[in-house]
Amino acid sequence: MLNLNEIAKEKFNKTLEESTNQEIYKLLLDLVQDKAKDQPINESKKKLYYVSAEFLIGKLLSNNLLNLGLYQEVENQLAASGKSLAEVEEAEQEPSLGNGGLGRLAACFLDSIATLGLNGDGVGLNYHFGLFKQIFKDHQQNYAPDEWLAEPTWLTKSDISFEVPFGKFTLTSSLYDLEVLGFQQGKRNRLRLFDLDTVSSDIIEEGTITFDKTNIEENLTLFLYPDDSDRNGNLLRIYQQYFMVSNAAQLAIAEAIERGSNVHDLADYVVIQINDTHPTFIIPELIRLLTTQHVVSYDEAVIIVRNIVAFTNHTILAEALEKWPLDDVKEVVPEIATIIEKLDVEIKEQFADKPNVHVIDENNIVHMAHIAIHFGFSTNGVAALHTEILKETELKPFYELYPEEFSNKTNGITFRRWIMAANPELTAYLDEKIGTDWHLDADLTGLLEFQKDEKVLQELKDIKNIKKAQLAEHLERTQDIKINPNSIIDVQIKRIHEYKRQQMLALYVIYKYLDIKAGNIPATPITIIFGGKAAPAYTIAQDIIHLILTLSELIENDADVKDHLQLVFVENYNVGEAEYLFPAADISEQISLASKEASGTGNMKFMLNGALTVATLDGANVEIAELVGNDNIYLFGRSSDEIVHLYETNGYNPQYYYNKRQIQPIVDFIVGDEMMALGNEANLTRLYNDIKNKDWFMALIDLIEFIQIKDLMFEDYEDQAVWQEKSLINIAKAGFFSADRTIEEYNNEIWHLTDGSSKKDSDITLN
Ligand SMILES: *Cc1c(COP(=O)(O)O)cnc(C)c1O
């Protein structure tokens, strides 16, 4: 039997009680690693490689304990020695291997792939400092390297390494593995992270995230998404992408050969899912490897690759669809540029009259998504609406060419992390009410039986209050932010982007501030919480952060308002913060401009934890609304069709909305005397002018409706019986959003890992 006290004695010659949290963390990490390595790795003839530039995995200790079935036992033994697992967990540094939803999706998928017993590894890069650590100073976002690799670490260095031949030099990689444990599965997979031994933090300028972009040997895996505002930055991104995929492709081929592949039949052994366009160079790289390192002809190599690679599209924002100047690709990897040119010739011959599907356009720009769609066998969107928009608008010419290759795979989240680990109180309560089958089948509908049960509704409210108190305690202890745990907790946490419309919620806060000043006091105090990072080069996003931080201080300073309305910006939003915020929220803000959010997964985490959603009909919000019914979600705003039409006709004029009597004073407040006294004139004026004159993502178009629906929500909150019933229905219907469901769909319709056949074995043959 597990005896932590004894282990502590052996390891440190101390009792558990005498050990520090740091020591206990180390002890538990070793314990989990030992148990993990006892577990066999999932096996099957065909193996999945999920290649992604990001894996936003979050801390590993609690999740691994949970998946090993040790969580409760460890928590109990720690408690018996006066220790808390939550505090021990603070000794763990969160891995900085991701950025936002796309990376978090990859992490949830790894958990589900392992839990379903599928043979699939994640493949990515071992960034030493991630994106950046966000630090607020003078109401501005500042940057520091996000250090996470200090000992003790979950990473195990393997003896696997590959040569990656760039145009000017060849680099030798090192592979690190992270164990990925299935939930109560007894088997494991791995996250394979490639790195370079020569990378060095010495080239980073002290206290910044600036470094010599040309020193590839020392900078290659320092940061995720390094600044690409100049050519050297662009080149570095290509260096990173090629390094990632060359390693991934070499690993996949080597492992397939080990399992018995003769390379001609590689598609029976390997399927590669590329998470957005960042790994697209894997297509020409596989062709290069097959034709130069193995005896495969070019034509056969193209066919093999077409049977192996599947592509997930995550965005319809034109600026996010990756394109590289052919000259840049040539400079970094000339061999790959040559293969891309060959692929382009093939497409141009086949589709001479369709320039919008060509791989290289008339300006010599390479379109990565076009390579992925033409030379992969599957393209999927990530929510029903998103997939429809891809088919009807953004990727329409491709859908017309390959209609049978398009499909939808609505995103999901792992319930292990987002309810069982993050909300053990709700988990225990659900277990008591509906049993524990939902841990594996995610079916929570049994809860509906208690929809009208006042005692149950009250107990769910009590749990929400516990989670609010824990959030308040956490924010005070770690960020010196004091919030009222008895207030309505209203949360928007996600990357800062104009399309997500944080600026619209900030405008609502201004409205509410002015309304309270006018004497309309909310029945229950309101706390509005933001969290999220903005890309360093994204000026308007910086201005939005500045607006919120300045407004936060202004409200805090106002004795008339501060007890009724509070505005908080959580610093350095990451998975760890998220685990406190989702369970504590009453209100989930999913207010993107319709048609712009591909899916969202934050929306699912809130729903699962009983928050009510205020939403536009965008991304997976559409499916949430279908599941819970319109009475149990707060919908507002223009439809996706209307917005798409407005863009097509250039039909939006922000001045028209600005001039409305209700809106003008709110927007003008941004540059009013009070804000100017606290904030920075350049930031505030730029944002003000942008909203008034450009407003590309239409914050003003839905503002009046947004104000109305939010005020309705706060009114509804006062009828707690009704509110709690809606909350219960949201929890009960969240099962659809389990990532296990999503992964089953990927496996049944794209990967076919368990039946040993590749999708198109019979469709494409060499003749
Ligand atoms: C879920 C999650 C996201 C994605 O949030 P969206 O609202 O879907 O954009 C981003 N970051 C973290 C830390 C998350 O947990």
PDBQT file of the ligand as one rigid body, heavy atoms in Angstrom, charges set to zero:
ROOT
HETATM    1  C1  LIG A 801      -9.832  26.725 -22.528  1.00  0.00    +0.000 C 
HETATM    2  C2  LIG A 801      -8.682  27.633 -22.529  1.00  0.00    +0.000 A 
HETATM    3  C3  LIG A 801      -8.489  28.531 -23.592  1.00  0.00    +0.000 A 
HETATM    4  C4  LIG A 801      -9.458  28.649 -24.741  1.00  0.00    +0.000 C 
HETATM    5  O1  LIG A 801     -10.493  29.560 -24.374  1.00  0.00    +0.000 OA
HETATM    6  P1  LIG A 801     -11.522  30.104 -25.468  1.00  0.00    +0.000 P 
HETATM    7  O2  LIG A 801     -12.523  30.846 -24.652  1.00  0.00    +0.000 OA
HETATM    8  O3  LIG A 801     -12.117  28.914 -26.130  1.00  0.00    +0.000 OA
HETATM    9  O4  LIG A 801     -10.771  30.979 -26.395  1.00  0.00    +0.000 OA
HETATM   10  C5  LIG A 801      -7.397  29.371 -23.550  1.00  0.00    +0.000 A 
HETATM   11  N1  LIG A 801      -6.535  29.345 -22.509  1.00  0.00    +0.000 NA
HETATM   12  C6  LIG A 801      -6.703  28.512 -21.471  1.00  0.00    +0.000 A 
HETATM   13  C7  LIG A 801      -5.731  28.555 -20.359  1.00  0.00    +0.000 C 
HETATM   14  C8  LIG A 801      -7.769  27.625 -21.441  1.00  0.00    +0.000 A 
HETATM   15  O5  LIG A 801      -7.906  26.795 -20.409  1.00  0.00    +0.000 OA
ENDROOT
TORSDOF 0
